[in-house]
Amino acid sequence: MDGTKTEHLSGGSTMSRRQSGLLSLIDRSSLHCNRFFFARRLDAGLMEGTSTDASTSDEVVCGVCADTLKKSETLALSCNHTFCLDCWEGWIKSAMDKGPQVMNTTCPAFKCKRRVPQTIISRFLDEKGRKALHKYNADTFVDV
C-alpha cells in the first residue's frame, strides 16, 4: 500500500482519504455550480411562474389592463410583475416593431429593468417573427 489511510464503504469497497477529499470537493463544487446557475437563471428572468408572494389566491390582477385573471392566464418574470398573456403579446409585438432593439426589451412594469428572455419573446411570435428574432440575436452577437 502507499501508506494512505482508507475508508470502508458499504459494499466492501474502500476509498483513500485523498479520493474522499476529492469527492467532497466535487460535492462542494456542484453545490456552487447549482447556486451559480440558479442565480444566472434568476438574473435572466428564466424563473417565470415563481413568485415570492405569500398569497395562495388563484387570481391575479394584470399590471397593464387591470383585469383579474387566473394565474394560468398570466406570466411573470423573476421580478414578479404579472401581466396577462394578451398584454404580453402586445408588448412583445410592439418591441418587435423596433427591430434589433427587441433584444433589449424589458419587463412592461414602469422603470423595471428586468430583461425579457428570448424564450419568452419567441413564445409570442409566429414563425416569421422567430426568424427575425434569431437574425437580430445573431447580428447582436456578431456586433459585440
N, CA, C and O of each residue as an XYZ file, in Angstrom:
576
protein
N       0.835     -1.181      0.000
C       0.000      0.000      0.000
C       0.882      1.247      0.000
O       2.075      1.178      0.297
N       0.286      2.372     -0.333
C       1.053      3.617     -0.424
C       1.064      4.407      0.882
O       1.570      5.529      0.912
N       0.536      3.862      1.927
C       0.570      4.497      3.227
C      -0.599      5.434      3.496
O      -0.678      6.008      4.582
N      -1.518      5.608      2.531
C      -2.674      6.471      2.776
C      -3.731      5.667      3.499
O      -3.912      4.474      3.254
N      -4.423      6.345      4.393
C      -5.480      5.670      5.129
C      -6.681      5.476      4.224
O      -6.914      6.259      3.303
N      -7.435      4.435      4.492
C      -8.601      4.158      3.663
C      -9.862      4.147      4.510
O      -9.824      3.886      5.712
N     -10.977      4.435      3.856
C     -12.281      4.349      4.498
C     -13.015      3.188      3.862
O     -12.939      2.973      2.653
N     -13.728      2.442      4.691
C     -14.505      1.333      4.174
C     -15.897      1.824      3.844
O     -16.565      2.452      4.666
N     -16.318      1.531      2.642
C     -17.640      1.932      2.180
C     -18.569      0.739      2.192
O     -18.124     -0.409      2.235
N     -19.860      1.013      2.154
C     -20.798     -0.096      2.080
C     -20.550     -0.852      0.792
O     -20.217     -0.246     -0.227
N     -20.701     -2.120      0.820
C     -20.461     -2.944     -0.359
C     -19.048     -3.479     -0.399
O     -18.666     -4.158     -1.352
N     -18.256     -3.177      0.638
C     -16.935     -3.765      0.726
C     -15.848     -2.987      0.003
O     -14.683     -3.368      0.120
N     -16.145     -1.921     -0.737
C     -15.094     -1.185     -1.442
C     -14.446     -0.191     -0.491
O     -15.031      0.187      0.524
N     -13.253      0.220     -0.823
C     -12.529      1.163      0.015
C     -12.196      2.412     -0.794
O     -12.147      2.392     -2.024
N     -11.968      3.504     -0.055
C     -11.634      4.755     -0.702
C     -10.530      5.411      0.126
O     -10.615      5.462      1.353
N      -9.504      5.908     -0.544
C      -8.427      6.580      0.185
C      -8.918      7.928      0.688
O      -9.923      8.459      0.215
N      -8.196      8.464      1.645
C      -8.541      9.781      2.180
C      -8.490     10.817      1.050
O      -9.309     11.734      1.013
N      -7.548     10.672      0.149
C      -7.413     11.587     -0.983
C      -8.649     11.513     -1.876
O      -9.192     12.544     -2.274
N      -9.094     10.296     -2.192
C     -10.294     10.133     -3.007
C     -11.511     10.717     -2.294
O     -12.356     11.356     -2.920
N     -11.593     10.495     -0.992
C     -12.694     11.029     -0.210
C     -12.686     12.556     -0.250
O     -13.735     13.186     -0.382
N     -11.504     13.139     -0.136
C     -11.368     14.593     -0.203
C     -11.776     15.135     -1.558
O     -12.414     16.183     -1.652
N     -11.400     14.407     -2.621
C     -11.781     14.832     -3.968
C     -13.291     14.801     -4.145
O     -13.871     15.712     -4.736
N     -13.934     13.740     -3.626
C     -15.388     13.666     -3.723
C     -16.043     14.802     -2.951
O     -17.041     15.368     -3.396
N     -15.480     15.133     -1.793
C     -16.015     16.243     -1.009
C     -15.880     17.547     -1.785
O     -16.804     18.361     -1.800
N     -14.741     17.748     -2.423
C     -14.515     18.941     -3.238
C     -15.498     18.994     -4.402
O     -16.036     20.055     -4.717
N     -15.729     17.861     -5.035
C     -16.681     17.792     -6.147
C     -18.078     18.130     -5.665
O     -18.807     18.856     -6.340
N     -18.467     17.604     -4.485
C     -19.783     17.916     -3.932
C     -19.934     19.414     -3.676
O     -20.960     20.007     -4.009
N     -18.905     20.019     -3.084
C     -18.965     21.468     -2.826
C     -19.002     22.240     -4.140
O     -19.728     23.226     -4.267
N     -18.225     21.793     -5.109
C     -18.196     22.447     -6.414
C     -19.560     22.351     -7.094
O     -20.021     23.319     -7.697
N     -20.208     21.187     -7.000
C     -21.536     21.017     -7.591
C     -22.531     21.959     -6.949
O     -23.358     22.561     -7.633
N     -22.452     22.088     -5.627
C     -23.352     22.981     -4.928
C     -23.135     24.415     -5.390
O     -24.098     25.147     -5.617
N     -21.868     24.822     -5.532
C     -21.549     26.166     -6.001
C     -22.078     26.374     -7.420
O     -22.655     27.420     -7.716
N     -21.888     25.387     -8.302
C     -22.375     25.482     -9.682
C     -23.895     25.600     -9.720
O     -24.441     26.409    -10.470
N     -24.575     24.793     -8.910
C     -26.035     24.869     -8.882
C     -26.496     26.248     -8.430
O     -27.423     26.816     -9.009
N     -25.851     26.792     -7.394
C     -26.203     28.139     -6.937
C     -25.917     29.161     -8.030
O     -26.716     30.067     -8.264
N     -24.773     29.012     -8.699
C     -24.391     29.931     -9.766
C     -25.422     29.909    -10.889
O     -25.887     30.962    -11.324
N     -25.784     28.713    -11.363
C     -26.727     28.618    -12.473
C     -28.132     29.053    -12.059
O     -28.860     29.625    -12.871
N     -28.522     28.795    -10.820
C     -29.814     29.279    -10.339
C     -29.824     30.802    -10.359
O     -30.789     31.419    -10.811
N     -28.734     31.408     -9.862
C     -28.645     32.875     -9.850
C     -28.647     33.434    -11.262
O     -29.284     34.456    -11.514
N     -27.950     32.791    -12.186
C     -27.930     33.268    -13.584
C     -29.317     33.152    -14.211
O     -29.745     34.047    -14.940
N     -30.028     32.043    -13.926
C     -31.387     31.891    -14.457
C     -32.301     32.968    -13.878
O     -33.147     33.520    -14.582
N     -32.125     33.258    -12.604
C     -32.926     34.292    -11.967
C     -32.620     35.650    -12.588
O     -33.535     36.415    -12.892
N     -31.311     35.957    -12.781
C     -30.918     37.227    -13.395
C     -31.463     37.354    -14.807
O     -31.809     38.450    -15.248
N     -31.537     36.244    -15.510
C     -32.009     36.271    -16.892
C     -33.523     36.289    -16.988
O     -34.078     36.400    -18.082
N     -34.190     36.181    -15.857
C     -35.644     36.199    -15.879
C     -36.249     34.867    -16.255
O     -37.411     34.805    -16.658
N     -35.485     33.807    -16.131
C     -35.970     32.494    -16.556
C     -36.698     31.733    -15.466
O     -37.032     30.562    -15.642
N     -36.942     32.374    -14.368
C     -37.640     31.702    -13.285
C     -39.107     32.105    -13.308
O     -39.727     32.261    -12.256
N     -39.661     32.273    -14.501
C     -41.046     32.697    -14.619
C     -41.973     31.714    -13.926
O     -41.668     30.530    -13.790
N     -43.078     32.219    -13.504
C     -44.052     31.368    -12.834
C     -43.751     31.209    -11.357
O     -44.573     30.668    -10.616
N     -42.588     31.670    -10.911
C     -42.292     31.614     -9.491
C     -42.684     32.939     -8.880
O     -42.665     33.973     -9.548
N     -43.024     32.907     -7.660
C     -43.433     34.137     -7.005
C     -43.083     34.060     -5.545
O     -43.202     33.009     -4.916
N     -42.646     35.188     -5.005
C     -42.377     35.247     -3.573
C     -43.620     35.715     -2.841
O     -43.595     35.891     -1.623
N     -44.704     35.917     -3.569
C     -45.952     36.370     -2.988
C     -46.521     35.268     -2.105
O     -46.669     34.126     -2.540
N     -46.837     35.615     -0.870
C     -47.336     34.621      0.079
C     -48.798     34.264     -0.177
O     -49.320     33.316      0.409
N     -49.450     35.015     -1.045
C     -50.870     34.759     -1.286
C     -51.062     33.433     -2.016
O     -50.267     33.060     -2.879
N     -52.111     32.745     -1.661
C     -52.399     31.468     -2.305
C     -53.556     31.610     -3.274
O     -54.066     30.615     -3.790
N     -53.971     32.836     -3.523
C     -55.080     33.102     -4.425
C     -54.749     32.609     -5.825
O     -53.608     32.704     -6.278
N     -55.758     32.085     -6.501
C     -55.566     31.614     -7.868
C     -55.817     32.741     -8.864
O     -55.667     32.547    -10.070
N     -56.198     33.922     -8.367
C     -56.476     35.048     -9.245
C     -55.398     36.110     -9.107
O     -54.885     36.366     -8.017
N     -55.067     36.723    -10.241
C     -54.027     37.739    -10.302
C     -54.564     38.913    -11.108
O     -55.350     38.731    -12.038
N     -54.132     40.119    -10.745
C     -54.517     41.313    -11.495
C     -53.385     41.675    -12.446
O     -52.235     41.815    -12.031
N     -53.716     41.824    -13.720
C     -52.728     42.203    -14.736
C     -52.236     43.609    -14.434
O     -53.035     44.498    -14.140
N     -50.927     43.816    -14.506
C     -50.323     45.102    -14.225
C     -50.522     46.135    -15.317
O     -50.188     47.303    -15.122
N     -51.061     45.733    -16.470
C     -51.301     46.681    -17.569
C     -52.782     46.995    -17.694
O     -53.185     48.151    -17.565
N     -53.589     45.985    -17.943
C     -55.012     46.215    -18.220
C     -55.886     46.147    -16.970
O     -57.067     46.493    -17.020
N     -55.317     45.705    -15.860
C     -56.001     45.606    -14.569
C     -57.127     44.575    -14.554
O     -57.968     44.604    -13.656
N     -57.161     43.671    -15.522
C     -58.126     42.575    -15.494
C     -57.727     41.577    -14.415
O     -56.541     41.391    -14.144
N     -58.712     40.939    -13.803
C     -58.463     39.876    -12.845
C     -58.556     38.556    -13.593
O     -59.576     38.244    -14.208
N     -57.476     37.785    -13.532
C     -57.370     36.547    -14.302
C     -56.842     35.416    -13.436
O     -56.340     35.639    -12.335
N     -56.965     34.193    -13.954
C     -56.344     33.044    -13.306
C     -54.839     33.150    -13.523
O     -54.385     33.692    -14.531
N     -54.070     32.629    -12.569
C     -52.612     32.653    -12.702
C     -52.162     31.995    -13.999
O     -51.170     32.412    -14.596
N     -52.885     30.968    -14.437
C     -52.510     30.245    -15.653
C     -52.667     31.106    -16.915
O     -52.155     30.752    -17.978
N     -53.369     32.226    -16.794
C     -53.572     33.126    -17.932
C     -52.632     34.323    -17.878
O     -52.803     35.293    -18.616
N     -51.640     34.245    -17.000
C     -50.699     35.343    -16.831
C     -49.266     34.825    -16.914
O     -49.014     33.621    -16.933
N     -48.340     35.778    -16.963
C     -46.925     35.433    -16.989
C     -46.177     36.482    -16.180
O     -46.427     37.679    -16.322
N     -45.269     36.035    -15.337
C     -44.424     36.937    -14.556
C     -42.977     36.503    -14.715
O     -42.667     35.312    -14.674
N     -42.102     37.469    -14.895
C     -40.678     37.189    -14.903
C     -40.210     37.089    -13.454
O     -41.027     37.135    -12.534
N     -38.921     36.954    -13.249
C     -38.396     36.822    -11.887
C     -38.573     38.095    -11.065
O     -38.411     38.064     -9.845
N     -38.902     39.208    -11.708
C     -39.181     40.443    -10.973
C     -40.571     40.401    -10.337
O     -40.923     41.280     -9.549
N     -41.355     39.385    -10.678
C     -42.700     39.145    -10.148
C     -43.756     40.152    -10.583
O     -44.818     40.230     -9.967
N     -43.488     40.919    -11.628
C     -44.521     41.775    -12.210
C     -45.366     40.895    -13.122
O     -44.848     40.295    -14.064
N     -46.638     40.820    -12.850
C     -47.524     39.883    -13.531
C     -48.408     40.603    -14.542
O     -49.001     41.642    -14.248
N     -48.482     40.020    -15.750
C     -49.296     40.589    -16.823
C     -50.023     39.462    -17.534
O     -49.542     38.330    -17.585
N     -51.191     39.785    -18.082
C     -51.945     38.769    -18.815
C     -51.242     38.462    -20.133
O     -50.433     39.253    -20.620
N     -51.557     37.321    -20.692
C     -50.899     36.892    -21.927
C     -51.210     37.831    -23.092
O     -50.362     38.029    -23.962
N     -52.419     38.415    -23.122
C     -52.756     39.370    -24.183
C     -51.875     40.612    -24.100
O     -51.396     41.103    -25.122
N     -51.661     41.119    -22.894
C     -50.803     42.300    -22.726
C     -49.349     41.969    -23.064
O     -48.649     42.780    -23.671
N     -48.900     40.779    -22.672
C     -47.551     40.353    -23.043
C     -47.407     40.304    -24.557
O     -46.413     40.776    -25.109
N     -48.391     39.736    -25.216
C     -48.325     39.632    -26.676
C     -48.220     41.023    -27.307
O     -47.411     41.233    -28.210
N     -49.022     41.959    -26.843
C     -48.959     43.323    -27.359
C     -47.607     43.980    -27.104
O     -47.067     44.673    -27.966
N     -47.070     43.750    -25.905
C     -45.772     44.310    -25.534
C     -44.669     43.771    -26.435
O     -43.817     44.524    -26.908
N     -44.692     42.472    -26.667
C     -43.649     41.828    -27.481
C     -43.776     42.266    -28.944
O     -42.775     42.578    -29.588
N     -44.992     42.289    -29.460
C     -45.175     42.699    -30.863
C     -44.757     44.160    -31.057
O     -44.198     44.511    -32.096
N     -45.023     44.998    -30.078
C     -44.588     46.391    -30.144
C     -43.059     46.468    -30.126
O     -42.467     47.274    -30.844
N     -42.430     45.638    -29.314
C     -40.970     45.604    -29.246
C     -40.375     45.113    -30.560
O     -39.324     45.594    -30.981
N     -41.037     44.162    -31.208
C     -40.551     43.641    -32.496
C     -40.570     44.724    -33.572
O     -39.763     44.690    -34.501
N     -41.477     45.673    -33.452
C     -41.538     46.776    -34.418
C     -40.295     47.653    -34.359
O     -40.015     48.390    -35.304
N     -39.550     47.584    -33.265
C     -38.333     48.381    -33.101
C     -37.116     47.712    -33.729
O     -36.009     48.244    -33.648
N     -37.309     46.559    -34.350
C     -36.202     45.851    -34.999
C     -35.256     45.233    -33.992
O     -35.700     44.635    -33.011
N     -33.947     45.369    -34.221
C     -32.954     44.727    -33.351
C     -33.028     45.157    -31.885
O     -32.513     44.452    -31.016
N     -33.652     46.289    -31.596
C     -33.776     46.741    -30.221
C     -34.637     45.794    -29.381
O     -34.650     45.887    -28.153
N     -35.352     44.889    -30.045
C     -36.155     43.908    -29.310
C     -35.278     43.092    -28.360
O     -35.762     42.564    -27.359
N     -33.998     42.993    -28.676
C     -33.085     42.221    -27.836
C     -32.907     42.874    -26.457
O     -32.439     42.228    -25.520
N     -33.278     44.143    -26.338
C     -33.152     44.868    -25.071
C     -34.500     45.089    -24.395
O     -34.615     45.930    -23.504
N     -35.510     44.351    -24.807
C     -36.848     44.521    -24.243
C     -36.838     44.193    -22.753
O     -36.286     43.180    -22.325
N     -37.458     45.070    -21.983
C     -37.529     44.864    -20.535
C     -38.976     44.609    -20.126
O     -39.902     44.754    -20.923
N     -39.141     44.233    -18.888
C     -40.459     43.995    -18.299
C     -41.349     45.217    -18.535
O     -40.869     46.349    -18.479
N     -42.637     44.999    -18.798
C     -43.541     46.128    -19.031
C     -43.793     47.024    -17.818
O     -44.345     48.112    -17.976
N     -43.412     46.610    -16.635
C     -43.654     47.426    -15.439
C     -42.820     48.708    -15.492
O     -41.684     48.702    -15.966
N     -43.385     49.778    -15.012
C     -42.736     51.082    -15.027
C     -41.382     51.027    -14.333
O     -41.284     50.610    -13.179
N     -40.351     51.446    -15.033
C     -38.963     51.527    -14.557
C     -38.328     50.182    -14.192
O     -37.247     50.162    -13.604
N     -38.965     49.074    -14.522
C     -38.359     47.767    -14.256
C     -37.300     47.505    -15.325
O     -37.557     47.680    -16.516
N     -36.134     47.095    -14.905
C     -35.007     46.874    -15.818
C     -34.810     45.403    -16.184
O     -33.877     45.067    -16.913
N     -35.679     44.528    -15.686
C     -35.531     43.097    -15.955
C     -35.729     42.835    -17.444
O     -36.780     43.146    -18.005
N     -34.716     42.263    -18.072
C     -34.818     41.942    -19.497
C     -35.745     40.751    -19.710
O     -35.787     39.817    -18.910
N     -36.480     40.814    -20.805
C     -37.352     39.698    -21.177
C     -36.498     38.695    -21.951
O     -35.921     39.051    -22.978
N     -36.405     37.460    -21.483
C     -35.589     36.448    -22.170
C     -36.145     36.139    -23.566
O     -37.343     36.272    -23.819
N     -35.260     35.733    -24.446
C     -35.662     35.382    -25.811
C     -36.690     34.261    -25.825
O     -37.547     34.219    -26.708
N     -36.616     33.363    -24.869
C     -37.588     32.268    -24.831
C     -38.998     32.799    -24.625
O     -39.960     32.258    -25.170
N     -39.115     33.857    -23.840
C     -40.427     34.469    -23.614
C     -40.846     35.250    -24.850
O     -41.998     35.175    -25.279
N     -39.916     35.994    -25.416
C     -40.231     36.768    -26.621
C     -40.725     35.849    -27.728
O     -41.757     36.110    -28.346
N     -39.990     34.777    -27.976
C     -40.347     33.883    -29.087
C     -41.676     33.176    -28.859
O     -42.328     32.766    -29.820
N     -42.086     33.027    -27.606
C     -43.363     32.384    -27.290
C     -44.539     33.139    -27.914
O     -45.563     32.539    -28.241
N     -44.388     34.452    -28.078
C     -45.482     35.275    -28.580
C     -45.339     35.625    -30.064
O     -46.081     36.464    -30.575
N     -44.401     34.996    -30.749
C     -44.155     35.306    -32.161
C     -44.566     34.158    -33.069
O     -44.556     32.994    -32.667
N     -44.928     34.502    -34.299
C     -45.158     33.476    -35.310
C     -43.802     33.075    -35.893
O     -42.768     33.584    -35.460
N     -43.800     32.182    -36.855
C     -42.554     31.673    -37.435
C     -41.707     32.790    -38.037
O     -40.488     32.809    -37.863
N     -42.339     33.706    -38.732
C     -41.617     34.829    -39.352
C     -40.959     35.687    -38.267
O     -39.809     36.100    -38.413
N     -41.679     35.948    -37.198
C     -41.137     36.732    -36.097
C     -39.981     36.033    -35.402
O     -39.008     36.679    -35.011
N     -40.080     34.700    -35.244
C     -38.991     33.937    -34.627
C     -37.731     33.987    -35.483
O     -36.621     34.082    -34.959
N     -37.906     33.921    -36.794
C     -36.742     34.008    -37.694
C     -36.088     35.380    -37.573
O     -34.862     35.483    -37.537
N     -36.903     36.437    -37.511
C     -36.364     37.788    -37.358
C     -35.627     37.908    -36.020
O     -34.544     38.489    -35.962
N     -36.202     37.368    -34.957
C     -35.566     37.397    -33.642
C     -34.229     36.670    -33.676
O     -33.243     37.145    -33.113
N     -34.200     35.533    -34.328
C     -32.961     34.755    -34.453
C     -31.896     35.577    -35.195
O     -30.726     35.578    -34.813
N     -32.313     36.270    -36.252
C     -31.382     37.111    -37.014
C     -30.870     38.257    -36.145
O     -29.673     38.542    -36.149
N     -31.756     38.918    -35.403
C     -31.340     40.002    -34.518
C     -30.350     39.499    -33.482
O     -29.381     40.183    -33.151
N     -30.600     38.303    -32.973
C     -29.716     37.716    -31.982
C     -28.337     37.463    -32.585
O     -27.319     37.772    -31.965
N     -28.302     36.904    -33.790
C     -27.040     36.625    -34.457
C     -26.297     37.931    -34.752
O     -25.084     38.013    -34.559
N     -27.024     38.947    -35.218
C     -26.401     40.241    -35.510
C     -25.831     40.878    -34.253
O     -24.743     41.452    -34.283
N     -26.563     40.778    -33.148
C     -26.114     41.333    -31.886
C     -24.848     40.626    -31.414
O     -23.924     41.262    -30.907
N     -24.812     39.300    -31.586
C     -23.650     38.511    -31.190
C     -22.426     38.915    -31.997
O     -21.332     39.038    -31.446
N     -22.600     39.121    -33.297
C     -21.508     39.490    -34.179
C     -21.021     40.906    -33.866
O     -19.817     41.161    -33.904
N     -21.928     41.826    -33.559
C     -21.576     43.214    -33.282
C     -20.771     43.367    -32.003
O     -19.975     44.297    -31.876
N     -20.972     42.472    -31.069
C     -20.273     42.579    -29.781
C     -18.860     42.195    -29.979
O     -18.077     42.209    -29.029
